[in-house]
Amino acid sequence: MLPKNIFLESDEHSGQLSSEGQREVQDKFKEGKINILSSSTTFEMGVDLGSLDAVFMRNMPPKTSNYQSCRKKN
């Protein structure tokens, strides 16, 4: 059980959401209303969040060169 002053609120951000839906999730995350976010690369583009406590990356490319190639496409 979590202490009373800690909350967990999660959501998902992906290309399957409308632009308005993506913006709504982004705003909630920035405002701290969502503190766990599952996101595709749709959220990383041009969003400045300041600081994050942790980032968990899943399905990372196997080599640095693969990641750099993915980044250049975006």
N, C-alpha and C positions, 0 to 999 in steps of 0.2 A: 504494500500500500504506500502511496506517495504522501509526503507531508502536505498539509493543507495549502501551503503557499506555492506549491509547484503544480503546474498543469501540463497536460500533454494534449495537443490539438494538432491533428495531421490533415494533409490534403495532398492532392496530386496535381502536377502541372505538366501538360503534354500538348502536342500538336493536335490531339483529338478534341481539345477545348476550343471554343470560339475565341476570337481575339478579346472579346469582352470578358469571357470566362477566365482567360489567362491573366488579364489585367487585374481582375478581382482577386485571384489567388496571389498574385505578386504583391498587391497592396496589403492584403491580410498578413502575408509573411513579413513584409517590411515593417508593419505596425505591431508585430509581435502577437497577433491574434492566432496565428498558426506558428508553431515552433518546431514542427517536424514536416519536412516537405520532400516528397518523392517527385523527382523532376527529370525530364529528358533534357536534351541540350537546348530546348526552346527557352528555358529560363535564364540561361547564362549569357545570352546575347544582349549586351548593352545595359545590363542591370548592375547598379552599384549598391551593394548592401552594407558597405562599411566593414563590419566584422562578423564573423561566424564563430561559434564555439567548436563545431565539428563538421566535417564533411565525410560522407561515406560514398565511395565511388564503386559502382558495379559495372561489369562489362567493359573494363578499361582495355584499350588496344594492347596487344602483347609486347609491342616495342615502341620506343619513343618516336621513331620515324613514322609509325602508323598514326600515333596521336597527333603529330605535327601535320600530317596529311589531312586528317579529319578537321583540324582547326582551320586550315587554309580554305577548305570548302565552305565553311560557315562564314 
